[in-house]
């Protein structure tokens, strides 16, 4: 059976410089592809350019605060880690905003990410809800505060939660949604309580120790911040766990590991010796608060 020697459509037997088949169309196609590449390069629309922009903004490394005495203070830059999944609370941007926006834009979703490097999307500033607590003051159990993202690339957004409704709830678990907003309100107020129910009253008014297991309580709804391992979704940063505000109890009426968090700060390089005058004064102040 005789076969045709003409090249089949879509198969390039020769380079476009060899004038066989649809050589003119092949040359025009290569010129159009080159023009499209140069145009996208000038506009910064190439994937490598978008990824580089993301690394220079949202994923740019930042420094965490240190604590000489191991206590959390207002103004500290911290990460909120989930020990059970070895993840940290992080902001999630929409794909278009992640590659084009120089900072986080409200409203912004949150998740629990396995990317543990401190950056603008997972570092929060402990901010006082009122003017009475100045920056540098020790944060105590059951004291309300805001969790605010960093200025600049962080956008200075506030962590917020509101009761679940039919129109607004977490995507998969259908629980109380957690997001980042531009303006603070009572929906953005949080507090830290002891994870042990039997020690909850005894620890009220005590300073918060860095690295210990904690419960992050939403002041308005009295529900705990939770990382839901059963619900995960993929975004521009990879597959991450869903975060919601809901209290999960075990058979002993104690919060489960889904509600357990810890405050992550940079390790203190300076050697810690005996408590100084500042720590002694803080200890006396704490005792006075407890006794009153």
C-alpha positions in Angstrom: 0.0 0.0 0.0 1.5 3.3 -1.1 1.9 6.0 1.6 2.1 9.8 1.1 5.5 11.4 1.7 3.9 14.7 2.9 4.3 15.4 6.6 1.3 14.9 8.8 -0.4 17.8 10.5 1.1 18.7 13.9 4.3 16.7 13.4 7.4 18.8 12.7 9.8 16.5 10.7 12.1 19.4 9.9 12.9 22.8 11.4 11.0 25.8 10.1 14.1 26.8 8.1 13.5 23.8 5.8 10.8 24.9 3.5 8.6 21.8 3.4 4.9 21.5 4.3 3.4 24.5 6.0 6.8 26.2 6.5 5.3 29.7 6.2 2.7 29.0 8.9 5.4 27.5 11.2 7.5 30.6 10.9 4.6 32.9 11.7 3.6 30.7 14.7 7.1 31.0 16.1 7.2 34.7 15.6 3.8 35.1 17.4 5.0 32.9 20.3 8.1 35.1 20.6 6.1 38.3 20.5 3.7 37.0 23.2 6.6 35.9 25.4 8.3 39.4 25.2 5.0 41.1 25.8 4.3 39.0 28.9 7.8 39.6 30.1 7.5 43.4 29.8 4.2 43.3 31.8 5.7 40.9 34.5 3.1 38.2 33.7 5.5 35.3 33.5 5.2 32.7 36.2 8.8 33.0 37.2 8.3 36.8 37.7 5.1 36.2 39.7 6.9 33.7 41.9 9.8 36.1 42.5 7.3 38.9 43.4 5.7 36.5 45.9 9.1 35.7 47.5 9.9 39.4 47.8 6.5 40.3 49.5 4.4 37.8 51.3 7.1 35.1 51.7 9.9 37.4 52.6 11.6 36.3 55.9 10.9 38.4 59.0 12.4 38.3 62.5 10.4 37.0 65.5 10.6 38.7 68.8 12.6 37.3 71.7 11.7 37.1 75.4 14.4 37.3 78.1 12.1 36.0 80.8 10.0 33.6 78.7 6.8 35.7 78.9 4.6 37.1 76.1 4.3 40.9 75.8 2.2 43.4 73.9 4.0 44.3 70.7 5.8 40.9 70.3 6.0 39.4 66.8 5.0 35.8 67.2 3.7 32.8 65.3 0.8 30.6 66.5 1.8 27.0 66.2 -0.4 23.9 66.2 1.6 21.1 68.0 -0.5 18.2 66.8 0.0 18.9 63.0 3.3 20.9 63.3 1.8 23.8 61.4 1.3 27.5 62.0 -1.6 29.9 61.5 -1.2 31.6 58.2 -3.0 34.0 55.8 -4.3 32.7 52.5 -4.5 35.0 49.6 -6.5 34.5 46.4 -4.4 33.4 43.4 -4.6 36.7 41.6 -3.9 38.8 44.7 -1.0 36.5 45.7 0.9 37.1 42.5 0.0 40.8 41.9 -0.7 42.5 45.3 2.4 43.7 47.3 0.6 43.0 50.6 -2.2 41.1 52.2 -5.7 42.4 51.2 -8.8 42.2 53.3 -10.9 40.2 53.5 -8.3 37.4 53.7 -8.8 33.8 54.7 -6.5 31.9 57.1 -5.3 28.3 57.3 -2.8 26.2 59.2 0.3 25.8 57.0 3.3 23.5 57.2 5.6 26.3 56.0 7.3 27.1 59.3 9.6 29.9 58.1 8.6 33.3 59.7 7.2 35.6 57.0 4.5 38.2 56.5 1.7 35.6 56.1 2.3 33.8 59.4 3.7 36.4 61.9 1.3 38.3 64.1 1.7 41.2 66.4 0.1 41.0 69.9 -1.8 44.2 70.1 -3.7 45.6 73.0 -7.5 46.1 72.7 -7.3 49.3 74.8 -4.8 52.1 75.5 -4.2 51.1 79.1 -1.6 48.4 78.1 1.5 49.9 76.6 3.8 48.1 74.2 6.1 45.8 76.2 3.6 45.0 79.0 3.2 41.4 80.0 0.1 39.6 78.6 -1.8 37.6 81.2 -4.2 34.7 81.0 -7.8 35.8 80.2 -6.6 39.2 79.0 -8.1 40.3 75.7 -5.9 41.3 72.8 -5.8 41.6 69.0 -3.8 39.5 66.6 -2.6 41.8 63.9 -0.5 41.1 60.8 2.7 43.0 60.2 2.8 46.5 58.6 3.9 46.6 55.0 3.5 43.3 53.3 1.3 42.1 56.1 -1.3 44.8 55.5 -2.0 45.3 59.2 -5.1 43.1 59.2 -6.9 41.8 62.3 -7.8 38.2 63.0 -11.6 38.1 63.2 -14.3 35.4 63.8 -18.1 35.6 63.7 -20.9 33.1 64.4 -21.6 30.6 61.6 -24.6 31.3 59.4 -26.0 29.7 56.3 -24.3 32.4 54.2 -21.0 32.6 56.0 -19.1 29.7 57.5 -15.9 27.7 57.0 -15.8 26.1 53.6 -15.6 22.4 54.5 -16.3 22.0 58.2 -19.2 24.5 58.1 -18.1 25.9 61.4 -17.4 29.4 62.7 -15.2 31.1 60.0 -11.9 32.8 60.8 -10.6 35.6 58.5 -8.5 38.8 58.4 -10.2 42.2 58.3 -8.9 45.7 58.0 -10.7 47.3 61.0 -10.7 46.1 64.5 -13.9 45.3 66.5 -15.0 43.1 69.3 -15.2 40.3 66.8 -11.3 40.6 66.7 -10.8 40.2 70.4 -9.0 37.1 71.6 -7.7 35.8 74.9 -5.5 32.9 76.1 -6.6 30.4 78.7 -5.0 27.4 80.3 -5.5 24.1 78.4 -6.1 22.2 81.7 -9.6 22.8 82.9 -8.7 22.1 86.5 -6.0 24.8 86.5 -7.9 27.4 84.6 -9.0 29.4 87.6 -5.6 29.2 89.3 -3.8 30.5 86.3 -6.1 33.5 85.7 -4.0 36.7 86.0 -0.7 34.9 85.6 1.8 35.8 82.8 1.7 33.5 79.7 4.8 31.3 79.3 6.2 31.0 75.7 6.1 27.5 74.3 3.5 26.0 76.6 0.3 24.5 75.3 -2.5 27.1 75.3 -6.1 27.6 74.2 -6.9 30.7 72.1 -10.4 31.8 73.0 -12.7 34.1 71.0 -14.0 36.7 73.4 -17.4 37.3 71.7 -18.5 33.7 71.1 -16.4 32.0 73.8 -15.3 29.4 71.3 -11.7 28.1 70.9 -9.5 28.5 67.8 -9.2 25.1 66.1 -7.1 23.4 63.4 -9.3 20.8 61.6 -7.1 18.0 60.3 -10.0 16.3 58.6 -10.5 19.3 56.3 -7.8 20.5 54.0 -7.6 22.3 50.7 -5.0 23.3 48.2 -4.1 27.0 47.6 -1.1 28.8 46.0 1.1 27.8 48.9 0.2 24.1 48.8 -2.2 21.9 50.7 -3.1 23.3 54.1 -5.5 22.6 57.0 -8.7 24.5 57.6 -8.9 26.8 60.6 -12.2 27.6 62.4 -13.4 28.7 65.7 -15.1 25.8 67.5 -14.5 24.0 70.9 -14.0 20.3 70.5 -14.4 18.3 73.8 -13.3 14.8 74.6 -15.1 12.3 76.9 -13.7 14.2 80.0 -15.2 17.6 78.9 -11.7 18.9 78.1 -10.6 20.5 74.9 -9.0 18.1 72.4 -5.7 18.6 70.6 -7.5 20.4 67.8 -7.8 23.4 70.1 -4.2 23.2 71.4 -1.8 26.0 70.2 1.5 27.5 71.4 3.2 30.8 70.9 6.4 30.6 68.9 9.1 33.2 69.3 12.8 33.4 68.4 15.1 31.6 70.8 16.8 33.9 73.2 20.6 34.0 72.5 21.6 35.8 75.7 22.2 33.5 78.7 19.4 33.6 81.3 20.7 33.9 84.9 18.9 35.0 88.0 15.8 37.2 87.5 16.7 40.9 87.4 14.9 43.9 89.0 12.5 44.1 86.1 11.4 40.5 86.4 11.1 40.8 90.2 8.9 43.9 89.8 6.7 42.0 87.3 6.4 39.1 89.7 5.3 41.4 92.5 2.8 43.1 90.2 1.4 39.7 89.3 1.0 38.6 92.9 -0.8 41.9 93.7 -3.2 41.3 90.8 -3.9 37.7 92.0 -4.4 38.7 95.6 -6.8 41.5 94.6 
